[in-house]
Amino acid sequence: MKTIIIILAISAILFFIFQAFVLRATSGTETHAYKVLNDYGSFDVRQYEPALFSYVVMKSDSYKSTSSQGFRQLAGYIFGGNDKSQKIEMTSPVAMTMEDSVTMKFKIPEGMSLDQMPKPSNSAVRFRSEPEKVVAAIRFGGWSTDERIAEYTQKLKELLAEKGIEHNGNFSYLGYNPPYELINRKNEIIVELSTQEPLKEK
């Protein structure tokens, strides 16, 4: 019995050490910069800076299947799957649209232009520039599933309706953590706002 307790204690210690290492390693990951314009408590309205993205488009399927497929293709590119075998820094979050077809995208690191991007070995990987945009965002923790994404998408729809805030109806999922980061996971659902009303910065 004592042996089992010792093994469990050592396993727990090693687990928390590994998770602390993961947290430290990912804390410096570049993110898509934004400023919060309004904080409503249950959701916020934020303004994102213009940015460049690499992306792939896939047929709509389950979250697990589509996210795995998209991540493999984009990660393959930034980890050296290109004509220069060049490694490109990972950024956060990973974004996925939720429409008839699914687009997954990685932000291109600051300081890199589209002209500087090496040619992908996989022709499915493409690039685009996105302008500044204003979005509403709601956050949830834990692991993402189709059900949880649908739940929080619906919550955000209802909250925006209550406030009379108009949006374009194109919701996206943002994931911030690698699969091996098990503690303090962060996910968001966002939608671009279509209102022309001026929003106050808080």
N, C-alpha and C positions, 0 to 999 in steps of 0.2 A: 504493500500500500504506500509506504514511504517513497519507494522508487517511482511509483506512478505520479505522486505529488511533485517530486523533484523534477521529473521529466516535463510535467505540465507547467511548472513554474519557469523552467529554463526556456520552454517553447514560447511562453507568454513574453518573457523578457526579450528574446530574440525577435519576436514579432514587432514589439514596440520600437526596438532599435532600428529594425528595417524600415518601419513606417516613418520614423523620425528622419532617417536618411533620405527616403523618397520625398518627404515634405521639403526638406532642405534643398534637394536637387531640383525640384520643380518650382520653388518659390521665386527663382530668378527668371522664369520663362516670360518672354515678352508677350504682352496682351494687347488687344485692340483698345486703344485709349478712348475714353469718353468722359463727359462730365454730367452729373446728375442735375437736371433742370427742375424736377419736382419729385419729392419723396412722399408718396401717399401711404406709407407704412406697409401695406400688403403688396404693393408694387411700386416701381418708380418709372419716371420718364427721363430718358437720357439722350444726349447728343453724341453720336460717334463721329470721329474724325474720318476724312477720306482715307481709303486704304486700297492696297493691291492684294489680290487673292489668287491662289492656285485652286482649281476645283475639278470635280468629276460629276457627271450626271448619270444617274442609275434609274432603273425601273423601281417603282414603289413596291416595297416588301415590308416584312417585319423590321422593327428597329434593330434587333440583334443582327439579322442578316445584312441589312443595308449598311449599317454602321461599320461592320467588319469588312465588307467589301470595299467601301469607300476609303476607310482608313488604310487598308493594305495598299491601295493604289497611290494615294497621296503620300503616305509614309515611304513607300518604295521610291518615289521620286526624290523626296528631300534627303533620304538616306544614301543617295548616290545613283539612283536609277535614271541617269541622264547622260547626254553625250560628253560631258566633262567629268563624269564620276564625282561630281561635286556634292558635298554634304551641305545642307542648308539648315539653319537653326529652326527647331520646332517652336511654334507659337501657340498661344491659347486665347480663346477657346476654339474647339472644333465646332463648326456650324453646319447644321443640316436643315434644309427647307423641308416642309411637310406638304407637298402637293402631289399631283398625279405622277410626276417624276420627282426624284429626290436629288438635290444638289448638295454635295458635301464640299466644304471649302476650308482651306488653311490660309491664314493671313501671311503674306510675304513679309519678312522682317524689314524693319525700318532701314533706310539707307540703300536698299536694293531697288532697281527699276526693272520694268518689264524687259527692257533691252538686255539687261544683265543676266536674266534668268536662263540657265542652260536648257537645251532642248530635251524634253522628256523622252525616255525610252518607250514609255507607254503613251500612245497617241490619244488615249482617253483623258489624259491630264491636260487641262487648258488654263488660261489666265484671263483675268479681267480686273478692271479698275472700278471701284465703287465710290460715289460721292459721299459727302457728309449726309447723315440722316438722323432723324429723331425717332426713337422707338420707345415703346412701353415694355417693361421687363418684369417677370415674376420669377422668384427663385424657389428651388426645392432641393433637399439633400438626398443622400442615399443613392441607390442604383436606379438607373433609368429603364423603363419598360414602355411598351406601347400604351399600356393602361395609364401609367403615371403621366406620360407625356400628354395623353388625351385629357386627363383630369385637370392638369394645370393649364392647358390651353383653354379649356372651358372656363376655368376660374378667371383667367385673364380677360376673356371675352366678357364675362359677367361684370367684372370690376370696371372695365372700360365703359360698358353700357351704363352702369350706375353713375359714372362721372360725366357721361355725355361726350366722351372722347372718341373721335372717329379714327378708324384705321383702315389699311388697305386689304385686310383679310388674309395676308400671306404670312403665316406664322413660321418661325424657325426655332429649332432646338439648339442650345449651346451647351457643350460639355467641357468641363475644365480639368478633369482628372484622368491620368492614365489608368488602365484597368487594374494595375497592381497597387494603386493607392486606395486603401480601404477605409481610411479615417477622414472625416471632414470633407466628404464629397460635395461638390457644388454643381448644380445644373440650373439652367434658365430657359424659359420660353420668352421669345420676344416677337413683336410685330411692329412694323413701321407705321407711324401715324400719318394720317392724311389730312388732319386738321390744319388750317392755316392760322389758327389762333396763336398769338404770341405766348410762349411759355416762360414763366419766371424761373430764373436759376435760384436754387436754394443753397 
